Amino acid sequence: MSSEFVSDRDWAEFKAKLKQKTEIDLDLYKAAQMQRRISNLVKRNDFPSFTAYFDHVCKDKDTFAEFIEYLTINVSEFFRNSDRFDQLERDIIPNLMTRSSKLNIWSAGCSIGAEPYSLSMIMKDKTPATRHRILASDLDIEILNKARAGIYTDAEIKAMTLDRRNRYMTQLPDGRYSVNQEIRSCIEFKRHNLLKDPFESNFDLILCRNVVIYFTEEAKDQLYANFFKALKPGGILFVGATEAILNFRKLGYTSYKPFFYQKPL
């Protein structure tokens, strides 16, 4: 690989092209990690530079969609970190429902949809006659289309109880599983750029898990500050198992439970 591959000029031009086409601003991500991640992809496809690879993937819609999926790290599964979801179901949601009978929930960076569908199943079990609002957003349009389709592999639903699988999923002839319509109809999917677009407000619960791994510390702080504004007083932010917010007090939160942060009442 030539030295041009890692030149500042090539990287800067690649970032500019990407931002213009997709609104993804790599200056808000950790430079070394993202450059390494993308360079691995470029090398595997035997291109001499970031920009040469980008120009290539832009020529084909499917190839470009695969690149964006790789870039935005769409790995997910139902009830990921099941002990945390158990805590959400047993403690967090019942507490929130003492103040509001209909919850306004946001799965931010929802990826393939496993997280919002997991939430929908929990809410259906807890309050079968109540329709809560569950907003699910992601930057990647192709991934949102996959989420809307609601079809998953064994690996993606492995943490789901057999009881829930039987009640809320249908096995397809190819062995995959389809989320039943009663669960799919509860989710509102929307394209949203967490680092650029305005936020809605008045949420009881926001989940943003396994999304910020490559964000700069400044971008994380701004994101968590925006989530704070978007929550109702008493609302909860639920983050990933490796994403503890060390400066939560500075941002205004109190620690409700590990990885659950509350906006004070």
N, C-alpha and C positions, 0 to 999 in steps of 0.2 A: 504494500500500500504506500503510495507516495506521500511525501510530507505535506503536500497541498491538502490532503484529506482532513488534517486536523488544523488547518490554518484558521486564524481568527476571522479572516475575510470570508472564507467558505462558510463557517459556522454562522456568522452574522447574516450572510445572504440567505442561508437556509432558514434561519429563524424569521427573517422578514417575509419570505415567501409563504412560510407556514402560517404566520399571523394574518397575512392578507387573505389567504384562501379559507382559513378555518376559524380565525379569531382566537386561536391558542397562542398565548404569549409565553414563550419558553423562558423569558427573563424572570418570570415568577416561579420558576422551578429551579432546583439545585442543578447548577450548570454541569458539574463533573459527572453526576449520576446520569443525567439525561443524555449528555454527549456520549457517555460510554454505552448506554442502552441503544441509542440510535446507531452508533458506529458499528456495533455488533451486527445489526440488521443490514447495514450498508455493505459491510465486508462479506457477509454470507451471500449476498446477491452480486458480489464482484463489481461494485461501482467505485470509481476513483475518488468521489467526493460526496458530501452531503447533498449538495445542490444537484449533482448529476442524478443521484438516486431519486430526489424529490421530483425532478422534471420527468423522470421515467414513470413513477407511480401516478402522477397526475394525468397520464395518458389513458388510463383505464379505470373506470369507476370501481370495479370490484377490487382491483389491486390497491387503489387508494383507500377504500374502506378497510381492508385488511391492515394497512399501515396505521390508520388512525386507531383501530382497535388495539393494535400492539402498543401504540404510543400511550394510550389512555389506560392500559393495564386492566382490562376487563376480566377479572377473576373473581368469582363469587359462588356462593352456594346457599341453600336454604338453611336458616337457623345457624348461621356461621358463628362459631364460639357459643355453642349451645348453652353453656352455663350462664352466659350473660343474657341470652334470650330468656332463659328460665327466670332470671331475676327481673327482667323487663316485664314478663307476664305475671309473676307472682306479686311484685312490689310496686314497680314504677307505674305501670298503667292503672292499677286499682287506685293508687294515690292520686294520680292526675284526674281520675274520674270522680273523685270526691268533690272536685271543683267544676267539672264540666261533663255533662252526660254524653255529649258528642265531641270527640276529639278531632283536632286539626293536626295532622301528622305529615311530616316531610321526610322522605328518604332521598337525601341529597347525594348525587353520585351513585345512582341506583344500579348501574352496570346492567347485567342481564335480567334484572327484575326479581331475583330470588329474595332480596330483602323486603321489598314492599309486599310481595305475595305472602311471605312469612308473617308480616304484620297483619295482613288481611285475614289470614287464617286465625291468628290469635284473637283479633277483634270479633270475628264471626263466632268463635267459641265462647267468648266472654259475654257478648251482647248480640245475640243472633237477630234481634228485632231492630237494632239501631244501625243506621248507615253513617259511619264515620268518614271523614275526608282523609284520603291518603294520596298525597302528591308524590310522584316519583320522577326525579329529573336526572338527566345526564347530558354531557356535552356531545356524545357520539350518537348521531342520528341512526346509524346502522344498528348499533347495540340497542337503542330504544325500540327499533322495529322487532328485534329478537325478543326483547322483554315483552312487548305487546302480544307476540305470538304465544308466549307462555309454554314452550316445549323444552323439556330438560332431560338430562341423562341421569343414570343411576348415581353417578359420582356427585352430581349437583344437588341431589335430594337425600343423600345418605344420612344426614343428621335429623331428618324428619321422622316422627314416630310413624309406625305402621298404621295406626288408627287414623292419623291425619292424611296419610297417603291414600288410604282407602276411601276416605270421605271427600277429599278435595282434589284428587288427581285421577286421571284416566290413562291406563297404559295403552300405548299405540302399538300397531302391528310390528313396528321396527324395534320395539323394546324401550323406547323413550316414553316419557310421561308428559301429559298435557294438563295444565291447570284448568280446573272446571270454571265455567262461565260465571258462576255466582261469586267466585273469588276474583277473577279477572275484571269483572264489572265494577269492583270497588276501587280500582286504581286509576288515577288520572296521570298519564305520562306526559312529560313536557321536556323539550330541549332547553337546557339552561347551562350557562357558563358561570361557575361559581366564582371565578376570578374577574368577571367583567360585568355580568348582568345584574340589574336591581333585584332585590329580594322581596318576596311577599312578607307579610307580618302576621302576628296573632296565632303562632303555632304553639300547641301544647307540648309537642315532642318533635325534635329534629334528630335524625340519625345521619351521621356523616362518618362512615367507617371504612378504613382501608382506602382512603381517597387521597390523603395529603402526603403520602410517603415521599414524593419528590418535590413538594412545595418548599420554597425558601421559608425561613423562620418569619420573615416579614409578611409573606403572603398568608402563612398560617394565622398569624396574629390578626390580620385584617379580616380573614374569613371567620374566625371565631368571634371577633367583635361584631361582624355583620349578623352572625347567628344569634348573638345575644340580643341585638335589636329586634330580630325577627320573632323571638320567643315572647309569649305572654309572661307576666310575672308568675313565678312558680313553675314555669316551663322547664323542660329537661333537654339537654344536649347529650346524645349518646355517641361516643367515639370508639374507634377500633382498639383492639387488644394491645397494640404496640404504640398507641397514639395518646398517651396520657398528656394532659395539658398542664405543664409544670407551673405556668404563670397564670393559672385560672383566676386567682384573686385579683390580680392586676387588671384583668379583663372584665371583672365584675361578678364572676360566678362564685357560687359556693360548691363544695364537693358533696354530692348527695351519696354516691357510692363510687367505688373504683370504676372509672370510665363513664360515669354519669355525672353531669354538671348541671346545676340548677341556677336559673335566674331568680334572685331573691323576690319574695312576695312583697 
